[in-house]
Amino acid sequence: MRIELYKDRRAAALLPRPRERERAVQFLLSREREKVAEGRMRVVGKNWMKHRVRGSRLKQNDAAADGTAVCLPSARCLMPRAPRLASAFTLVEVIVVMALLILIVTALMTVFSNTQRAFRSSITQSDILENGRATMELMAADLRGMTPSYGLSIGTNNALTNGFAYYPLNFFATNNFVNYEPLIQPLVGSDNNVQRTNLLDYFFILGRQNTEWIGVGYVVNTYTVPSSSLYPLYRFYAQTNIEANPAGLFNTFQTEINFGQWTNMSHLMDGVVGLTVRAYNTNGVWLTNGYNFRQTNVVRNTWFTPPYPPGPGGEVGFTFYSNAVPASVQIELATLEDRTLQRAESLGVSQTNAYYAPNNLAQWSYLTNRANAVHIFRQRVSIPLVDPSAYQ
């Protein structure tokens, strides 16, 4: 078979025998060298050693004399594959990648932390609103059931003797003043150093249901050292026959407070730093009997006590008996957020009482600077069974 008949390497590769294919490639290589010498073919690479043509391997001496590889303009270049080097990252590349990963993880952790904080805050707000509203609704329901006892009328004299009643009391409120100091908190962002004074009152309500007298009272325990909770709110409930003297209900309430019988009451919630009640007459005027420079008409069958703490910031105590009940009552409830309350409880009780500043300076200082963690609920409740003759 004549090798000259094969015009290019592709045709030579179609030869059936390996020996004939090698001879054809040798012939074509010699022609390519001549064309390179004449300038009709360009050199495209050096150090060409081996090449495969459809299963045929050329030896090292098949290359050009100077070690170059050549190819026709229309043919595929006979370039050898470069040896594959082992790939790896440099130390600088690894450090850059690690720095970028640290930045990404830090950003993700910040976003996650902010999301968790917002989620916990929303849950706390929801719990505080739910507990506060439930407590306010319970108090409002008890106040609407307030009933005049129409007991002995003693004008404007005090119906209490040594803190106990001998005559039926319709409505009673006074301040927590035994081993207790009001929590004063500066308001953040206020001018002239405005402060909020969180006062605590405890009050008693007399009601009637069918043939029974019902006594309900609310008090925040600041009289004894708390064992596990701070500023706990309790609800007293008792009832007696309509033929009995309802003054005994108030005396029972007062006794349980004085002797710390808190297990006989219902524990409603913790963290109540403020609880005040105000009585209003039929014209919507705050009844103070002239204390705090707020002159009001004297109501028969009532008794008022000076504000505590003394001065314009205190709340007036009062007692209603016989046919006198207020036309409306305003309740104000101030509660701490759960996280703030837990933090304050973790500070513990240093001496005898947690609610007196000199006895627990750490806890007191912490709560003083947490005015933004106090949530306030306020509601005015109308008393349906008010007797207008008491205001004439």
HUNORDA-V961743 format. One record per pair of residues at least 24 apart in sequence whose ideal C-beta (glycine too) atoms are under 10 Angstrom apart, sorted by the first residue. I is the first residue (numbers start at 1). J is the second residue. Records with the same first field share a line. If there is no record, write none. Layout:
I->J + J
//
This chain:
2->27
3->27 + 28
4->31
7->31 + 72
8->72 + 74 + 75 + 76
9->51 + 53 + 54 + 71 + 72 + 75 + 76 + 78
10->53 + 54 + 74 + 75 + 76
12->53 + 54 + 56
13->52 + 53 + 54 + 55 + 56
14->54
15->53 + 54 + 56
17->56
18->53 + 54 + 55 + 56 + 57
19->56
20->56
21->53 + 54 + 55 + 56 + 58
22->53 + 56 + 57 + 58 + 59 + 62
24->53 + 56
25->51 + 53 + 56 + 58 + 62 + 78
26->58 + 61 + 62
28->72 + 75
29->58 + 62 + 63 + 64 + 69 + 70 + 78
31->72
32->64 + 69 + 70 + 71 + 72 + 75 + 78
33->64 + 65 + 66 + 68 + 70
35->70 + 72 + 73
36->64 + 66 + 68 + 70
40->72 + 73
41->70 + 71 + 72 + 73 + 75
42->70 + 71 + 73
43->68 + 69 + 70 + 71
44->68 + 69 + 70 + 71 + 77 + 78 + 79
45->69 + 70 + 71 + 77 + 78 + 79 + 80
46->79
47->80 + 82
48->77 + 78 + 79 + 80
49->80
50->78 + 80 + 81
51->77 + 78 + 79 + 80 + 81
52->78 + 80
53->78
120->338 + 339
121->337 + 339
123->338
124->337 + 338 + 339 + 340 + 373 + 375
125->337 + 375
127->337 + 338
128->269 + 271 + 335 + 336 + 337 + 338 + 373 + 374 + 375 + 377
129->335 + 375 + 377
131->233 + 268 + 269 + 270 + 271 + 272 + 333 + 335 + 338 + 375 + 377
132->269 + 272 + 333 + 334 + 335 + 375 + 376 + 377
133->333 + 377 + 379
134->268 + 269
135->218 + 233 + 235 + 268 + 269 + 272 + 275 + 331 + 333 + 335 + 377
136->331 + 332 + 333 + 377 + 378 + 379 + 381
137->379
138->216 + 218 + 235 + 266 + 268
139->203 + 205 + 216 + 218 + 233 + 235 + 268 + 275 + 277 + 329 + 331 + 333 + 377 + 379 + 381
140->329 + 331 + 379 + 380 + 381 + 382
141->207 + 216 + 381
142->203 + 205 + 207 + 214 + 215 + 216 + 217 + 218 + 235 + 237 + 381
143->171 + 203 + 205 + 207 + 216 + 277 + 325 + 326 + 328 + 329 + 331 + 379 + 380 + 381 + 382 + 383
144->205 + 207 + 329 + 381 + 382 + 383 + 384 + 385
145->205 + 206 + 207 + 208 + 209 + 214 + 216 + 383 + 384 + 385
146->170 + 171 + 205 + 206 + 207 + 208 + 216 + 320 + 325 + 326 + 329 + 381 + 383 + 384 + 385 + 386
147->171 + 205 + 206 + 207 + 208 + 209 + 213 + 214 + 246 + 325 + 383 + 384 + 385
148->206 + 208 + 301 + 320 + 321 + 322 + 323 + 324 + 325 + 383 + 385 + 386 + 387 + 389 + 390
149->206 + 208 + 213 + 245 + 246 + 247 + 320 + 321 + 322 + 323 + 324 + 325
150->301 + 321 + 322 + 323 + 324 + 387
151->206 + 245 + 246 + 247 + 301 + 321 + 322 + 323
152->301 + 321 + 322
153->300 + 301 + 321 + 322 + 323 + 324 + 390
154->300 + 301 + 303 + 321 + 322
155->298 + 300 + 301 + 302 + 303 + 322
156->289 + 298 + 299 + 300 + 301 + 302 + 303 + 304
157->301 + 302 + 303 + 321
158->303 + 304 + 305 + 319 + 321
159->247 + 250 + 301 + 302 + 303 + 319 + 320 + 321 + 322
160->247 + 250 + 251 + 254 + 303 + 305 + 319 + 321
163->250 + 251 + 254 + 255 + 257 + 258
164->247 + 248 + 250 + 251 + 254 + 255 + 258
165->204 + 245 + 246 + 247 + 248 + 249 + 250 + 251 + 253 + 254 + 319 + 321
166->245 + 247 + 251
167->245 + 246 + 247 + 250 + 301 + 319 + 321 + 322
168->206 + 213 + 215 + 245 + 246 + 247 + 248 + 249 + 250 + 321 + 322
169->204 + 205 + 206 + 215 + 246 + 247 + 249 + 250 + 251 + 253 + 303 + 319 + 320 + 321 + 322
170->204 + 205 + 206 + 207 + 246 + 250 + 301 + 302 + 319 + 320 + 321 + 322 + 323 + 324 + 325 + 326 + 383 + 385 + 387 + 390
171->203 + 204 + 205 + 206 + 277 + 279 + 302 + 318 + 319 + 320 + 321 + 324 + 325 + 326 + 329 + 383
172->202 + 203 + 204 + 205 + 206 + 217 + 250 + 253 + 254 + 277 + 303 + 317 + 318 + 319 + 320 + 321
173->201 + 202 + 203 + 204 + 205 + 218 + 275 + 276 + 277 + 278 + 279 + 305 + 315 + 316 + 317 + 318 + 319 + 320 + 326 + 329
174->201 + 202 + 203 + 204 + 277 + 305 + 308 + 315 + 316 + 317 + 318 + 319
175->199 + 200 + 201 + 202 + 276 + 305 + 306 + 307 + 308 + 309 + 314 + 315 + 316 + 317
176->200 + 201 + 202 + 219 + 220 + 221 + 222 + 223 + 257 + 275 + 308 + 355
177->222 + 308 + 309 + 317
178->222 + 223 + 257 + 258 + 353 + 355 + 356
179->222 + 223 + 224 + 225 + 352 + 353 + 354 + 355 + 356 + 359
180->220 + 222 + 223 + 308 + 353 + 354 + 355 + 356 + 357
181->222 + 309 + 353 + 355 + 356 + 357 + 358 + 359 + 364
182->273 + 274 + 308 + 309 + 313 + 314 + 315 + 355 + 357
183->231 + 273 + 274 + 334 + 336 + 355 + 357 + 364 + 367 + 368 + 370 + 371 + 374
184->309 + 313 + 357 + 364 + 367 + 368 + 371
185->273 + 274 + 334 + 367 + 368 + 369 + 370 + 371 + 372 + 373 + 374
186->368 + 369 + 371
187->371 + 372
188->369 + 370 + 371 + 372
189->372
190->371
195->313 + 368 + 371
196->273 + 274 + 313 + 334 + 371 + 374 + 376
197->274 + 276 + 309 + 311 + 313 + 314 + 315
198->231 + 272 + 273 + 274 + 275 + 276 + 332 + 334 + 336 + 367 + 371 + 374 + 376
199->273 + 274 + 275 + 276 + 307 + 308 + 309 + 313 + 314 + 315 + 332 + 334
200->231 + 233 + 272 + 273 + 274 + 275 + 276 + 308 + 315 + 334 + 355
201->274 + 275 + 276 + 277 + 278 + 308 + 315 + 316 + 317 + 331 + 332
202->233 + 234 + 236 + 253 + 254 + 257 + 275 + 277
203->253 + 275 + 276 + 277 + 279 + 317 + 318 + 329 + 331
204->236 + 249 + 250 + 253 + 254 + 319
205->236 + 249 + 250 + 253 + 277 + 325 + 329 + 383
206->246 + 247 + 249 + 250 + 320 + 321 + 325
207->239 + 246 + 249 + 385
208->239 + 242 + 246 + 385
209->239 + 242
210->242
211->241 + 242 + 243
212->239 + 240 + 241 + 242 + 244 + 246
213->238 + 239 + 240 + 241 + 242 + 243 + 244 + 245 + 246 + 247 + 248 + 249
214->238 + 239 + 240 + 246 + 249
215->239 + 240 + 246 + 247 + 248 + 249 + 250 + 251 + 252 + 253
216->249 + 253
217->249 + 250 + 252 + 253 + 254 + 256 + 257 + 265
218->253 + 265 + 268 + 272 + 275 + 277 + 331 + 333
219->253 + 254 + 256 + 257 + 262 + 265 + 272 + 275
220->268 + 269 + 270 + 271 + 272 + 273 + 274 + 275 + 355
221->257 + 260 + 262 + 265 + 267 + 270 + 272 + 355
222->272 + 353 + 354 + 355 + 356
223->257 + 258 + 259 + 260 + 262 + 353 + 355
224->257 + 259 + 260 + 262 + 352 + 353 + 354 + 355
225->260 + 349 + 351 + 352 + 353 + 354 + 355 + 359
226->262 + 270 + 345 + 349 + 353 + 354 + 355
227->262 + 349
228->270 + 345
229->267 + 269 + 270 + 271 + 341 + 345
230->270 + 271 + 272 + 273 + 336 + 341 + 342 + 344 + 345 + 347 + 349 + 354 + 355 + 363 + 367
231->269 + 270 + 271 + 272 + 273 + 274 + 275 + 334 + 335 + 336 + 341 + 344 + 345 + 354 + 355 + 367
232->262 + 265 + 267 + 268 + 269 + 270 + 271 + 272
233->265 + 266 + 267 + 268 + 269 + 270 + 271 + 272 + 275 + 333 + 335
234->262 + 263 + 264 + 265 + 266 + 267 + 268 + 269 + 272
235->265 + 266 + 267 + 268
236->261 + 262 + 264 + 265 + 266
237->264 + 265 + 266
238->264 + 265
247->321
250->319
269->333 + 335
270->335 + 336 + 338 + 341 + 342 + 345
271->334 + 335 + 336 + 337 + 338 + 340 + 341 + 342 + 344 + 345 + 367 + 373 + 374 + 375
272->333 + 334 + 335 + 336 + 341
273->333 + 334 + 335 + 336 + 341 + 344 + 355 + 367 + 370 + 373 + 374 + 376
274->332 + 333 + 334 + 335 + 336 + 374 + 376 + 377
275->331 + 332 + 333 + 334 + 335
276->314 + 315 + 330 + 331 + 332 + 333 + 334 + 378
277->315 + 317 + 318 + 326 + 329 + 330 + 331 + 332 + 381
278->315 + 316 + 318 + 326 + 328 + 329 + 330 + 331 + 332 + 380
279->304 + 316 + 318 + 320 + 324 + 325 + 326 + 327 + 328 + 329 + 330 + 383
280->326 + 327 + 328 + 329 + 330 + 380 + 382 + 383
281->326 + 327 + 328 + 386 + 388 + 390 + 391
282->326 + 327 + 328 + 386 + 388 + 390 + 391 + 392
283->327 + 391
284->327 + 328 + 380
285->327
286->316 + 326 + 330
287->316 + 318 + 320 + 326 + 327 + 391
288->315 + 316 + 318
289->316 + 318
290->316
291->315 + 316 + 317
292->316
297->391
299->324 + 325 + 326 + 390 + 391 + 392
300->324 + 389 + 390 + 391 + 392
301->325 + 387 + 390
302->326 + 390
320->390
322->387 + 390
323->386 + 387 + 388 + 389 + 390
324->386 + 387 + 389 + 390 + 391
325->383 + 384 + 385 + 386 + 387 + 390
326->381 + 382 + 383 + 386 + 390 + 391
327->382 + 383 + 384 + 386 + 387 + 388 + 390 + 391
328->380 + 381 + 382 + 383 + 386
329->379 + 380 + 381 + 382 + 383
330->378 + 379 + 380 + 381
331->377 + 378 + 379 + 380 + 381
332->376 + 377 + 378 + 379 + 380
333->375 + 376 + 377 + 378 + 379
334->374 + 375 + 376 + 377 + 378
335->373 + 374 + 375 + 376 + 377
336->367 + 370 + 373 + 374 + 375
337->370 + 372 + 373 + 374 + 375
338->373
339->370 + 373
340->366 + 367 + 370 + 372 + 373 + 374
341->367 + 370 + 373
343->367 + 370 + 373
344->370 + 373
//
